[in-house]
Amino acid sequence: MTVKTLTLDSVTLLATTGRACDIDALMQCLDDRASFTECKLIDHALGLVEGREGWQQIQHYFWV
């Protein structure tokens, strides 16, 4: 799934599915053009991830 417009609903949907590809879609939005609001939305969404696959993907970005 690709995020086109970042809204609370869209990032929450991606985060709560917990799939690695959805975490990838969220992380791809974090670049040097991301606004403060977009960064905060993604930060909030990443905190909602509960599935094992999603957590492993987050660890891939932050700790590997």
N, CA and C atoms as an extended XYZ file, in Angstrom:
192
Properties=species:S:1:pos:R:3:atomname:S:1:resname:S:1:resid:I:1 pbc="F F F"
N         0.848       -1.174        0.000 N   MET     1
C         0.000        0.000        0.000 CA  MET     1
C         0.891        1.233        0.000 C   MET     1
N         0.531        2.220       -0.766 N   THR     2
C         1.307        3.443       -0.869 CA  THR     2
C         0.534        4.597       -0.245 C   THR     2
N         1.222        5.409        0.518 N   VAL     3
C         0.605        6.583        1.124 CA  VAL     3
C         0.817        7.751        0.189 C   VAL     3
N        -0.267        8.384       -0.274 N   LYS     4
C        -0.144        9.552       -1.134 CA  LYS     4
C        -0.292       10.819       -0.309 C   LYS     4
N        -1.356       10.900        0.463 N   THR     5
C        -1.572       12.034        1.346 CA  THR     5
C        -1.508       11.525        2.772 C   THR     5
N        -0.643       12.108        3.556 N   LEU     6
C        -0.521       11.660        4.931 CA  LEU     6
C        -1.623       12.272        5.780 C   LEU     6
N        -2.482       11.421        6.249 N   THR     7
C        -3.512       11.810        7.207 CA  THR     7
C        -3.411       10.860        8.382 C   THR     7
N        -4.007       11.234        9.481 N   LEU     8
C        -3.993       10.358       10.642 CA  LEU     8
C        -4.605        9.006       10.300 C   LEU     8
N        -5.699        9.019        9.558 N   ASP     9
C        -6.355        7.762        9.174 CA  ASP     9
C        -5.460        6.900        8.291 C   ASP     9
N        -4.787        7.507        7.321 N   SER    10
C        -3.977        6.711        6.386 CA  SER    10
C        -2.771        6.094        7.074 C   SER    10
N        -2.092        6.844        7.933 N   VAL    11
C        -0.917        6.277        8.600 CA  VAL    11
C        -1.326        5.273        9.672 C   VAL    11
N        -2.468        5.501       10.314 N   THR    12
C        -2.965        4.548       11.304 CA  THR    12
C        -3.318        3.229       10.641 C   THR    12
N        -3.943        3.287        9.483 N   LEU    13
C        -4.283        2.074        8.751 CA  LEU    13
C        -3.028        1.284        8.393 C   LEU    13
N        -2.021        1.963        7.897 N   LEU    14
C        -0.774        1.285        7.553 CA  LEU    14
C        -0.129        0.657        8.790 C   LEU    14
N        -0.098        1.387        9.873 N   ALA    15
C         0.564        0.894       11.081 CA  ALA    15
C        -0.174       -0.288       11.694 C   ALA    15
N        -1.473       -0.231       11.703 N   THR    16
C        -2.221       -1.284       12.381 CA  THR    16
C        -2.310       -2.574       11.575 C   THR    16
N        -2.001       -2.534       10.283 N   THR    17
C        -1.945       -3.784        9.527 CA  THR    17
C        -0.736       -4.595        9.952 C   THR    17
N         0.335       -3.900       10.308 N   GLY    18
C         1.518       -4.565       10.830 CA  GLY    18
C         2.348       -5.314        9.810 C   GLY    18
N         2.108       -5.094        8.538 N   ARG    19
C         2.891       -5.774        7.500 CA  ARG    19
C         4.175       -5.000        7.228 C   ARG    19
N         5.220       -5.729        6.857 N   ALA    20
C         6.510       -5.106        6.580 CA  ALA    20
C         6.404       -4.093        5.442 C   ALA    20
N         5.636       -4.412        4.405 N   CYS    21
C         5.516       -3.491        3.271 CA  CYS    21
C         4.827       -2.184        3.676 C   CYS    21
N         3.941       -2.254        4.661 N   ASP    22
C         3.284       -1.030        5.125 CA  ASP    22
C         4.215       -0.182        5.980 C   ASP    22
N         5.067       -0.828        6.759 N   ILE    23
C         6.084       -0.092        7.516 CA  ILE    23
C         7.052        0.561        6.544 C   ILE    23
N         7.415       -0.154        5.479 N   ASP    24
C         8.281        0.420        4.444 CA  ASP    24
C         7.647        1.671        3.843 C   ASP    24
N         6.342        1.619        3.574 N   ALA    25
C         5.647        2.772        2.994 CA  ALA    25
C         5.704        3.970        3.936 C   ALA    25
N         5.540        3.722        5.224 N   LEU    26
C         5.638        4.816        6.198 CA  LEU    26
C         7.058        5.390        6.231 C   LEU    26
N         8.038        4.507        6.270 N   MET    27
C         9.419        4.961        6.377 CA  MET    27
C         9.880        5.705        5.127 C   MET    27
N         9.348        5.350        3.975 N   GLN    28
C         9.712        6.040        2.743 CA  GLN    28
C         9.241        7.494        2.742 C   GLN    28
N         8.258        7.788        3.559 N   CYS    29
C         7.767        9.171        3.650 CA  CYS    29
C         8.717       10.061        4.442 C   CYS    29
N         9.611        9.443        5.189 N   LEU    30
C        10.564       10.213        6.002 CA  LEU    30
C        11.800       10.518        5.168 C   LEU    30
N        11.795       11.665        4.578 N   ASP    31
C        12.963       12.118        3.835 CA  ASP    31
C        13.197       13.591        4.160 C   ASP    31
N        14.120       14.200        3.499 N   ASP    32
C        14.464       15.587        3.823 CA  ASP    32
C        13.368       16.585        3.439 C   ASP    32
N        12.345       16.135        2.742 N   ARG    33
C        11.232       17.024        2.389 CA  ARG    33
C        10.035       16.867        3.311 C   ARG    33
N        10.090       15.903        4.234 N   ALA    34
C         8.969       15.659        5.142 CA  ALA    34
C         8.809       16.829        6.104 C   ALA    34
N         7.585       17.270        6.251 N   SER    35
C         7.315       18.371        7.174 CA  SER    35
C         7.317       17.853        8.612 C   SER    35
N         7.337       18.773        9.544 N   PHE    36
C         7.283       18.409       10.960 CA  PHE    36
C         6.008       17.614       11.246 C   PHE    36
N         4.898       18.051       10.687 N   THR    37
C         3.616       17.374       10.896 CA  THR    37
C         3.650       15.951       10.352 C   THR    37
N         4.223       15.766        9.177 N   GLU    38
C         4.330       14.428        8.598 CA  GLU    38
C         5.200       13.523        9.472 C   GLU    38
N         6.298       14.060        9.965 N   CYS    39
C         7.175       13.279       10.843 CA  CYS    39
C         6.446       12.862       12.114 C   CYS    39
N         5.668       13.774       12.687 N   LYS    40
C         4.925       13.457       13.902 CA  LYS    40
C         3.832       12.429       13.632 C   LYS    40
N         3.165       12.508       12.489 N   LEU    41
C         2.146       11.517       12.140 CA  LEU    41
C         2.765       10.127       12.029 C   LEU    41
N         3.902       10.047       11.376 N   ILE    42
C         4.568        8.757       11.202 CA  ILE    42
C         5.086        8.248       12.542 C   ILE    42
N         5.629        9.126       13.354 N   ASP    43
C         6.097        8.749       14.682 CA  ASP    43
C         4.943        8.152       15.495 C   ASP    43
N         3.804        8.806       15.468 N   HIS    44
C         2.625        8.312       16.169 CA  HIS    44
C         2.210        6.942       15.628 C   HIS    44
N         2.174        6.817       14.315 N   ALA    45
C         1.752        5.565       13.687 CA  ALA    45
C         2.685        4.414       14.046 C   ALA    45
N         3.977        4.662       14.053 N   LEU    46
C         4.922        3.591       14.383 CA  LEU    46
C         4.714        3.090       15.806 C   LEU    46
N         4.218        3.945       16.662 N   GLY    47
C         3.897        3.531       18.026 CA  GLY    47
C         2.674        2.632       18.108 C   GLY    47
N         1.899        2.570       17.051 N   LEU    48
C         0.692        1.746       17.029 CA  LEU    48
C         0.934        0.331       16.503 C   LEU    48
N         2.110        0.085       15.967 N   VAL    49
C         2.424       -1.225       15.379 CA  VAL    49
C         2.484       -2.265       16.494 C   VAL    49
N         1.713       -3.341       16.322 N   GLU    50
C         1.697       -4.403       17.328 CA  GLU    50
C         2.147       -5.751       16.783 C   GLU    50
N         2.041       -5.959       15.499 N   GLY    51
C         2.383       -7.261       14.922 CA  GLY    51
C         3.873       -7.523       14.891 C   GLY    51
N         4.210       -8.797       14.983 N   ARG    52
C         5.618       -9.203       14.981 CA  ARG    52
C         6.338       -8.791       13.695 C   ARG    52
N         5.685       -8.989       12.562 N   GLU    53
C         6.308       -8.634       11.277 CA  GLU    53
C         6.615       -7.136       11.219 C   GLU    53
N         5.672       -6.326       11.692 N   GLY    54
C         5.874       -4.878       11.696 CA  GLY    54
C         7.008       -4.452       12.607 C   GLY    54
N         7.066       -5.059       13.813 N   TRP    55
C         8.135       -4.726       14.749 CA  TRP    55
C         9.501       -5.133       14.207 C   TRP    55
N         9.551       -6.272       13.541 N   GLN    56
C        10.817       -6.690       12.954 CA  GLN    56
C        11.271       -5.721       11.873 C   GLN    56
N        10.317       -5.196       11.123 N   GLN    57
C        10.673       -4.241       10.069 CA  GLN    57
C        11.144       -2.913       10.675 C   GLN    57
N        10.505       -2.484       11.750 N   ILE    58
C        10.952       -1.263       12.442 CA  ILE    58
C        12.371       -1.469       12.962 C   ILE    58
N        12.634       -2.625       13.550 N   GLN    59
C        13.981       -2.912       14.045 CA  GLN    59
C        14.994       -2.903       12.912 C   GLN    59
N        14.584       -3.368       11.753 N   HIS    60
C        15.461       -3.336       10.582 CA  HIS    60
C        15.926       -1.909       10.285 C   HIS    60
N        15.015       -0.937       10.406 N   TYR    61
C        15.359        0.455       10.113 CA  TYR    61
C        16.175        1.100       11.225 C   TYR    61
N        15.875        0.789       12.468 N   PHE    62
C        16.474        1.535       13.572 CA  PHE    62
C        17.663        0.866       14.236 C   PHE    62
N        17.726       -0.467       14.216 N   TRP    63
C        18.753       -1.130       15.004 CA  TRP    63
C        19.654       -2.043       14.208 C   TRP    63
N        19.462       -2.163       12.935 N   VAL    64
C        20.322       -3.062       12.165 CA  VAL    64
C        21.212       -2.254       11.243 C   VAL    64
